[in-house]
Amino acid sequence: GNSVAYGQNWDNALKSVTLWPAEIFGVSDRVGSLQPGREANVVVWSGDPFEFTTRAEHVWVRGVERLNEKTRQDLLTDRYLNLPPRAIR
């Protein structure tokens, strides 16, 4: 988001987090862009992916939707949210 806020072209900002890292690491034949035969790692956002208020609505990893899986943050929230109150000493 900061790169766009400071004037980077939106298309280049997207490539800077998708295609270009894949090219740098030598894996652009499998990931980094949407093309037939690729791994199908895709995120559908609620809005502009470079805005802090935007949320991931759907996530596919190798073609399998994964968003509904609990994250570590979800697990920690579940663990600590309903703890009994501590006794006052």
Contacts in CASP RR format, 6 or more apart in sequence:
PFRMAT RR
TARGET T0000
AUTHOR 0000-0000-0000
METHOD contacts of the structure
MODEL  1
GNSVAYGQNWDNALKSVTLWPAEIFGVSDRVGSLQPGREANVVVWSGDPF
EFTTRAEHVWVRGVERLNEKTRQDLLTDRYLNLPPRAIR
1 13 0 8 1.000
1 50 0 8 1.000
1 51 0 8 1.000
1 52 0 8 1.000
3 13 0 8 1.000
3 16 0 8 1.000
3 50 0 8 1.000
4 10 0 8 1.000
4 13 0 8 1.000
4 50 0 8 1.000
8 16 0 8 1.000
10 50 0 8 1.000
13 50 0 8 1.000
14 49 0 8 1.000
18 32 0 8 1.000
18 33 0 8 1.000
19 28 0 8 1.000
19 32 0 8 1.000
19 33 0 8 1.000
21 32 0 8 1.000
22 28 0 8 1.000
22 30 0 8 1.000
22 31 0 8 1.000
22 32 0 8 1.000
22 33 0 8 1.000
30 38 0 8 1.000
30 39 0 8 1.000
31 38 0 8 1.000
31 39 0 8 1.000
31 41 0 8 1.000
32 38 0 8 1.000
32 41 0 8 1.000
34 40 0 8 1.000
34 42 0 8 1.000
39 62 0 8 1.000
39 63 0 8 1.000
40 60 0 8 1.000
40 62 0 8 1.000
40 63 0 8 1.000
41 60 0 8 1.000
41 61 0 8 1.000
41 62 0 8 1.000
41 63 0 8 1.000
42 58 0 8 1.000
42 59 0 8 1.000
42 60 0 8 1.000
42 63 0 8 1.000
43 49 0 8 1.000
43 56 0 8 1.000
43 58 0 8 1.000
43 59 0 8 1.000
43 60 0 8 1.000
44 56 0 8 1.000
44 57 0 8 1.000
44 58 0 8 1.000
44 59 0 8 1.000
45 54 0 8 1.000
45 55 0 8 1.000
45 56 0 8 1.000
45 57 0 8 1.000
46 54 0 8 1.000
46 55 0 8 1.000
46 56 0 8 1.000
46 57 0 8 1.000
47 54 0 8 1.000
48 54 0 8 1.000
56 67 0 8 1.000
57 67 0 8 1.000
58 65 0 8 1.000
58 67 0 8 1.000
59 65 0 8 1.000
59 66 0 8 1.000
59 67 0 8 1.000
60 66 0 8 1.000
70 78 0 8 1.000
END
